[in-house]
Amino acid sequence: MNTSKRILSVDIFRGATIAAMILVNNPGTWGAIYPPFKHAKWHGLTPTDLIFPFFLFIVGMSITFAYTKKKEAGIGIDVYKKIISRTVKLIALGLILAGFLITPPFFKDLSTLRLPGVLQRIGIVFFIASIMFLHLNWKAIFSVFILILVGYWLIMTQIPINGEAPLLIAENNWATIIDQKILTLNHMWKIYDPEGLLSTIPAIATTIFGMFLGKILLDKSKSELDKLKLFIIIGIVALIIGYAWDTFFPINKALWTSSYVLVTGGWASLIYAAIYYVADILDHNDWGKPAIIFGSNAITVFFMSGVVARLFGMIKLSNGKSIHGNLYEFLSSIIPIPELSSLIYAVFVIFFYYLVALFLYKKKIFIKV
């Protein structure tokens, strides 16, 4: 592979992840979903639980690509301005998505606005990981990675709560307690928040994981096959350690446990390795064009999907049902199997946003957040 050409596997991985995020967020009904498209109820892992860490993984790879040359050339004030700008935009978009209304006052009362969220976490993690990349060498970054995983495990399992060992249930763990103390229940998803404060720290480790693979990709001293072997080895080792750790620090997305970081990072490495082999080594990448198109405006399309979904749920038609309710009722009248009609609805949503992404792509409109 010519190192000067774009690494298409990264774009394919990013776009496929965004498409999957939209798919699982837009079923016809939350009451009828096939098991693989659900999150684990608490401990455990489903395919859906891989999606968000996969995106943070690709954020980490992108940080390495974006800032390696800038770091080598000398870091100017413009670099910090762009990092801060992107962070603020991501957090602001997340808060807008959480709070906008279609009727006066057009925004939720700030006293009850949920503050954490997917875009907010992406923004915070991007900021911290970027600054870390600019100012630390790889040995120090790896040390931070290990410190986060081990430190988080010790905090979550070894520090007593009210004099007793933490139970790691929704209402009895340090992540939930800290969120309830600082955010209060008014600003949380439920009794716990899957994008809460303490659990954002191990999410940084997921991004660092992606940074490591980005470093390997940019290493001109390694051949394509050597890089592929490293991706596979790293993935397998991470899975072995992660699943072993799961026996005493359970895999849990809501808590973003250390075992969850390693297992999702391991699967990301292996899946990325497969895409890299086909798209970049064998140079068979036409099949990935739809994902590349999705990924070309990833955050924009994801934000738009959230806004439209909220609007479709808020706007009532003459029969008193929402736009979403009417659309799904029509579809389910044709396809009476609830899980199937719910999935097909989500597929239609994906197709719609593909058309949006395709329009932007053909017009060469790339909205940078």
Buried (B, 14 or more C-beta within 10 A) or exposed (E): BEEEEEBBBBBBBBBBBBBBBBBBBBBBBEEBBEEEBBBBEBBBBBEBBBBBBBBBBBBBBBBBBBBBEBBEEEEEEEBEEBBEEBBEBBBBBBBBBBBBEEEEEEEBEEEEEBBBBBBBBBBBBBBBBBBBBBEEEEEEBBEBBEEBBEBBBEBBBEEEEEEEEBEBEBEBBBBBBBBBEEBEEEBBBEEBBBBBBBBBBBBBBBBBBBBBBBBBBBEEEBEBEEBBEBBBEBBEEBBEBBBEBBEEBBBBBBBBBBBBBBBBBBBBBBBBBBBBBBBBBEEEBEEBBBBBBBBBBBBBBBBBBBBBBBBBEBEEEEEEEBBBBBBBBEBBEEBEEBBBBBBBBBEEBBEBBBEBBBEBBEEEEEEEB
